[in-house]
Amino acid sequence: MAVFIKGTGSYIPQKVVSNAFFHKATFYNEKGQRIEKSSEQIVEKFGDITGIRTRRYVEKDQVASDIAFLAAQKAIVHAGINPEDLDYVVVAHNFGDIQEGSVQGEQVPSLAARVKHHLGIQKRTCIAYDIVFGCPGWLEATIQCIHFLENGRGRYALVIGAETLSRIADPHDRDRMLYGDGAGATILEKKASSQGGFLHTISLSDTQQEIHYLKMAPSYNPQVPQQERYLKMQGRKVYEYALKKVPEAIATLLKEAGESLQNIKMLLLHQANPRMNHAIVQRLLRLFQLKEPPYPHFAPTTVDFLGNTSVATIPTLLDLILKKELPPYELRSGDKIIMASVGAGMNINAALYQMP
């Protein structure tokens, strides 16, 4: 028995937000002081450093469970199954459904229950639940469902990553320009086959000095009510942590699987910004004493035009590649890929997958 990806789907919001959108913003630093540079200068520097030029925002009447449902519909159609066939509906997110103009997330009922409702699934043994695991949430939910399915509990699982980070980002924090909204979904299937599928996974958590690298805190603007909480990040700490720990985790994954990096066709990374991804790939290559990636087009990126969409990043990236909507990236039967993510916790996970 093995677990395979049978179908994928994603929802990329239609609203394109360019860096110029932030020219009218008023930025403050972590000390609550207004930054003296003009917004135009701040935005231009941000673009030069990160490489992010656009991101997508949801419409005013949409919330995370709405776009999760839209991505799920596409994945179900792509898989060619009936929603009633599903044994699990799992939604990874971190902030719940946030209404336009609010920073309060709704998590009761769970987003997975809302998606199951929208899909019209009546099957009582289709279990719907959420997972909060930082940006690696979709991959962690996938790992959980792999174990459930491998141990005989059902045949199909719908795993979704959905987030509307635009609604939880401090409008006065420069980091708000990193974030975008989106949703990605996959259908997992257990079947009797020894050729391909998920070959190995790994999950790690560091919760000591790393615990507050990402957290919720008041706006940098002291005039905003302090009880309102926004996503805050110690960018340098996150960068240093990811640069060291993600390559190490991938190396451990490959060692435990008895596999070599030279045989990996593609690396699908969670994307906080292009600069971090490039540094992670270079560090990984050094660990394996490689000067160049083992294959061309080794580490695809979407963050430069979609922004950091947290749990939606990897499933969206996978969907675009499998449907040949992100040329020149392409996967064929037998190709081995690694999916890896890092985020609030701090948490890290990675999975080795072979295309059937």
Protein Blocks (a to p, Z undefined) as FASTA:
>chain_A
ZZddfbdcddddfbdcdfklmmmpccddfkopacfbdfklmmmmmmmmnopabdcdddfk
bcfklmmmmmmmmmmmmnopafklpmbdcdddfkopadehiabdcfbdcfklmmmmmnop
abfklccddddebjmlmmmmmmmmmmmmmnopajbdcddddddfklmccfkbfklmmpcc
ddddddddddddfegcjfbdcddddfklmmmmpccdddfblkbcfkbccddddfklmmmm
mmmmmmmmmmmmmmmnopafklpmbdcdddfbfklmmmmmmmmmmmnopabdfbghkbgc
fklmnopnhjmmmmmmmmmmmnopaccbdcdehiacddddddehiacdddddddZZ
